[in-house]
């Protein structure tokens, strides 16, 4: 059997290509991870803002037991495709007004 000898320039070029590709893959992994973290942070921030505005809008209707206003608020909010389901609950954890897809099991904290 004859042994094949590659020129030194080819060996150097291959090692540089491997080094560059490895570095680019590591950098791509870091960028993807950071982008995922940023998108998750923005998603939670958007949800928090939306929930706070909704709570402010529904406070008076909830305290006066005005279900018509709550129904209108639920209907208007459920028009957005990003919102899959919305429900207002009473202090007894019973639904007052709802629309859309809701979780099968509702987990409520013992104390707020």
Residue frames relative to the residue before (quaternion, step in Angstrom):
aa qw qx qy qz dx dy dz
X 1.0000 0.0000 0.0000 0.0000 0.00 0.00 0.00
X 0.3194 -0.7586 0.5444 0.1618 3.43 -1.00 0.85
X 0.3617 -0.7339 0.5410 0.1946 3.55 -0.87 0.93
X 0.2849 -0.7603 0.5627 0.1553 3.56 -0.86 1.05
X 0.1581 -0.7813 0.6000 0.0677 3.54 -0.84 0.99
X 0.2533 -0.7468 0.5991 0.1387 3.50 -0.82 1.08
X 0.5223 -0.6189 0.4723 0.3479 3.54 -1.05 0.65
X 0.6399 -0.5552 0.3841 0.3670 3.54 -1.18 0.63
X 0.6231 0.5524 -0.3422 0.4352 3.64 1.01 -0.75
X 0.6488 0.5049 -0.3220 0.4695 3.60 0.99 -0.76
X 0.6427 0.5178 -0.3194 0.4657 3.57 0.94 -0.83
X 0.6576 0.5029 -0.2982 0.4751 3.56 0.96 -0.86
X 0.6549 0.5114 -0.3096 0.4623 3.60 0.95 -0.87
X 0.6612 0.5005 -0.3079 0.4663 3.60 0.92 -0.87
X 0.6672 0.4906 -0.3132 0.4648 3.59 0.90 -0.84
X 0.6446 0.5075 -0.3262 0.4696 3.62 1.03 -0.70
X 0.6353 0.5206 -0.3276 0.4670 3.58 1.02 -0.79
X 0.6481 0.5097 -0.3143 0.4705 3.58 0.94 -0.88
X 0.6558 0.5120 -0.3065 0.4624 3.60 0.95 -0.86
X 0.6728 0.4914 -0.2950 0.4677 3.60 0.90 -0.89
X 0.6645 0.4954 -0.3086 0.4666 3.60 0.89 -0.89
X 0.6370 0.5197 -0.3273 0.4659 3.61 0.98 -0.79
X 0.6604 0.5037 -0.2997 0.4694 3.58 0.96 -0.85
X 0.6605 0.5013 -0.3088 0.4660 3.57 0.97 -0.82
X 0.6448 0.5117 -0.3214 0.4680 3.60 1.00 -0.74
X 0.6444 0.5047 -0.3220 0.4757 3.58 0.99 -0.80
X 0.6574 0.4996 -0.3058 0.4741 3.60 0.95 -0.84
X 0.6404 0.5182 -0.3253 0.4643 3.60 0.98 -0.79
X 0.6385 0.5213 -0.3264 0.4627 3.59 0.99 -0.79
X 0.6584 0.5013 -0.3100 0.4681 3.60 0.96 -0.81
X 0.6576 0.5060 -0.3112 0.4634 3.59 0.95 -0.85
X 0.6514 0.5082 -0.3180 0.4651 3.60 0.93 -0.85
X 0.6489 0.5123 -0.3209 0.4620 3.60 0.94 -0.83
X 0.6712 0.4919 -0.2983 0.4674 3.59 0.91 -0.91
X 0.6487 0.5107 -0.3224 0.4631 3.61 0.98 -0.77
X 0.6375 0.5154 -0.3279 0.4695 3.59 1.00 -0.77
X 0.6513 0.5039 -0.3167 0.4707 3.59 0.96 -0.79
X 0.6516 0.5141 -0.3086 0.4647 3.58 0.98 -0.83
X 0.6683 0.4917 -0.3034 0.4685 3.60 0.91 -0.87
X 0.6414 0.5135 -0.3269 0.4668 3.59 1.01 -0.74
X 0.6414 0.5176 -0.3179 0.4686 3.57 1.00 -0.82
X 0.6607 0.4973 -0.3028 0.4737 3.59 0.96 -0.83
X 0.6319 0.5358 -0.3321 0.4509 3.57 1.03 -0.77
X 0.6791 0.4724 -0.2913 0.4805 3.59 0.90 -0.88
X 0.6263 0.5285 -0.3339 0.4658 3.58 1.05 -0.71
X 0.6460 0.5102 -0.3094 0.4761 3.59 0.96 -0.86
X 0.6649 0.4969 -0.3049 0.4669 3.60 0.90 -0.87
X 0.6461 0.5222 -0.3212 0.4547 3.59 0.97 -0.81
X 0.6506 0.5036 -0.3093 0.4769 3.58 0.95 -0.87
X 0.6625 0.5126 -0.3028 0.4545 3.57 0.91 -0.91
X 0.6722 0.4938 -0.2993 0.4633 3.59 0.92 -0.87
X 0.6544 0.5082 -0.3216 0.4583 3.59 0.96 -0.81
X 0.6572 0.4922 -0.3125 0.4776 3.60 0.96 -0.80
X 0.6411 0.5193 -0.3197 0.4660 3.56 1.01 -0.78
X 0.6497 0.5107 -0.3163 0.4660 3.58 0.96 -0.83
X 0.6457 0.5101 -0.3192 0.4700 3.58 0.99 -0.79
X 0.6769 0.4951 -0.2935 0.4589 3.59 0.95 -0.85
X 0.7472 0.4298 -0.2190 0.4571 3.58 0.99 -0.79
X 0.4527 0.7299 -0.4412 0.2603 3.61 1.18 -0.30
X 0.7042 0.4613 -0.2837 0.4592 3.59 0.72 -1.02
X 0.6641 0.5017 -0.3081 0.4608 3.58 0.91 -0.87
X 0.6521 0.5167 -0.3130 0.4581 3.56 1.01 -0.77
X 0.6918 0.4864 -0.2847 0.4514 3.58 0.89 -0.91
X 0.7220 0.3945 -0.2435 0.5135 3.58 1.11 -0.61
X 0.4113 -0.7355 0.4423 0.3070 3.61 1.33 0.09
X 0.3249 0.7359 -0.5131 0.2993 3.55 1.05 0.85
X 0.1666 -0.8327 0.5227 0.0756 3.56 0.04 1.30
X 0.5641 0.5993 -0.3943 0.4089 3.60 1.12 -0.49
X 0.6660 0.4832 -0.2989 0.4834 3.60 0.91 -0.88
X 0.6450 0.5100 -0.3219 0.4693 3.58 1.00 -0.77
X 0.6349 0.5249 -0.3253 0.4643 3.59 1.04 -0.76
X 0.6435 0.5092 -0.3154 0.4767 3.58 1.02 -0.83
X 0.6482 0.5158 -0.3109 0.4660 3.59 0.98 -0.85
X 0.6551 0.4992 -0.3035 0.4791 3.59 0.96 -0.86
X 0.6546 0.5165 -0.3133 0.4545 3.59 0.92 -0.88
X 0.6812 0.4860 -0.2927 0.4628 3.60 0.88 -0.91
X 0.6888 0.4763 -0.2889 0.4639 3.57 0.95 -0.80
X 0.6727 0.5082 -0.3097 0.4397 3.59 0.99 -0.71
X 0.4971 0.6501 -0.4304 0.3809 3.61 1.22 -0.07
X 0.6180 0.5500 -0.3437 0.4444 3.57 1.14 -0.59
X 0.4661 -0.7088 0.4580 0.2657 3.57 -0.83 0.97
X 0.5985 0.5787 -0.3649 0.4169 3.60 1.16 -0.45
X 0.6945 0.4352 -0.2560 0.5125 3.58 1.18 -0.57
X 0.2449 -0.8117 0.5185 0.1112 3.56 -0.50 1.20
X 0.8050 -0.0980 0.0790 0.5798 3.58 1.08 -0.60
X 0.0497 -0.7886 0.6128 0.0081 3.55 -1.16 0.64
X 0.0312 0.7918 -0.6078 0.0511 3.56 -1.03 0.83
X 0.2044 -0.7153 0.6512 0.1496 3.52 -1.19 0.71
X 0.1684 -0.7951 0.5789 0.0654 3.54 -0.92 0.97
X 0.4669 -0.6475 0.5245 0.2959 3.55 -1.22 0.57
X 0.6925 -0.4476 0.3494 0.4450 3.56 -1.30 0.01
X 0.6673 0.4810 -0.2893 0.4895 3.57 1.22 -0.51
X 0.4943 -0.6956 0.3856 0.3509 3.57 1.35 0.28
X 0.4589 0.6350 -0.4675 0.4094 3.54 1.11 0.78
X 0.4985 -0.6666 0.4508 0.3224 3.64 -0.92 0.79
X 0.2676 -0.7500 0.5871 0.1456 3.54 -0.99 0.94
X 0.7774 -0.0849 0.1061 0.6141 3.55 0.89 -1.01
X 0.1164 0.8076 -0.5692 0.1009 3.58 -0.87 0.89
X 0.0327 0.7704 -0.6366 0.0131 3.52 -1.32 0.39
X 0.7612 0.3746 -0.2824 0.4477 3.56 -1.11 0.70
X 0.7062 -0.4352 0.3530 0.4327 3.52 -1.35 -0.25
X 0.0615 -0.8021 0.5939 -0.0079 3.54 -0.83 1.03
X 0.5821 -0.5808 0.4156 0.3887 3.61 -1.11 0.48
X 0.5514 -0.6237 0.4422 0.3339 3.57 -1.10 0.70
X 0.7668 0.2174 -0.1169 0.5925 3.58 1.07 -0.75
X 0.1885 -0.7735 0.5970 0.0989 3.56 -0.77 1.05
X 0.1519 -0.7842 0.5983 0.0638 3.54 -0.75 1.06
X 0.0687 -0.7992 0.5971 -0.0008 3.53 -0.60 1.16
X 0.4589 -0.6545 0.5065 0.3231 3.60 -1.00 0.66
X 0.5842 -0.5878 0.4245 0.3647 3.57 -1.14 0.60
X 0.7898 0.0355 0.0090 0.6122 3.55 0.99 -0.89
X 0.3383 -0.7304 0.5564 0.2063 3.53 -1.10 0.69
